[in-house]
Amino acid sequence: FTPGSLVGELGVLQQCRRGVTVRATEPSTLWRITHHDFHRIKHQAKMRSVVHWVAGLPALKGASEEDAQCLASLCHPLAFLPGCCIAKQGSRCDRLFFICV
């Protein structure tokens, strides 16, 4: 995975179990958004603002600046060291991760 990649998008969108285990191979920072928050903003008229890296994510291609900034405001940074499990196959998929660094 590279900066801008997503982990857990299908599970968050479809509420299914994780299909793979993802581990950090180097010090990494990921931004997390919960299933609840993702769907809350999805159903609000539009997401409200933009953070430059969020707007540039391939997964958000076509999203407005407003949408991207709102999404970014709900994300929380999490740091992972090499070997740390980010997402485990078969676990409940209630979070989406945007890989930043």
N, C-alpha and C positions, 0 to 999 in steps of 0.2 A: 504494500500500500504506500501511497505517496501523499504529501500535503494536498488537501482537497478531496481525498477519497472518503467514502462513507463506510461505516461498519454498522450493521443492524437495521438498515433502511427497510428491508422487506418485512422483518419481524414487527417493526413499529407500524408500518402501513397495514399489514395483514394480521397482526396479533398471532403470529405463529412462533414456534420454537426456533432457536438459532440453528443454522445449518452447518456452521463451522466454528472452530476455536481459533481465536486470533490472539497472538502473543506479541508483545513489544520485542523487537530485536535490537533496539538502541533506545537511549533516553528519548521519550516522546511526550508531547502534550496533545491531548484530545479534548474536544469540547463536547459535553454531553447535554442532551435534551431528553426529557422523559416522554413517554408515550402520551401521557395526559396533556402535557404542555404542547406537544407537537399537534395533537388533534384540536386542542383548544384554539390555537392560533390559526390552524387550517380552516376552522369553521367561523372564525371572526371574519368580518368583511375582507380584509387583506392584512398581511403583516405590515408593521408600521415604519420601518427605517432601514438603513444599510450600513454595514461595516464592509470595508473594501474587500477583504478576503472571502467573506461570505458571498458577496455579490458575484465574485468570480468563480465560485465552485461550479464545476460542470453539472452537478446534480440539480443546481438551481438555475440553469440556463433558461432565460426567458422570464425569470421572476423580476418583479419591480424592485427598485431600491427600497421602497417602503417595506415590501415583503421580507427582503433579506435582512434589513436592520432589525425588524421585529424578531425574526428568528434568532439573530445573533444576541439580542438582549436576553433571551431565555436560556442561552447556553452557559455552562459552567465549566471552567478549565479543570482538567484532571491530568496529573503527571504519572507516567508509567516508566518504570525502569526495565532494562532488558530482562526478558523472561517472565515478566508479569503478564497474567492472563487478562486480556481486555474484554473478550467475549468468549464464552465457553459453549461449545456445541451441545445442544439439547437443553440449555438453560432458557428460562423465560426471557423473551425478547421484548423488554419494555423501555429500552433506551436506544437512541440513534447516536453514533459518534461521528464527528467530522474530524479527520486527521489534519492537524495544523502543522506540526513540526516533527 
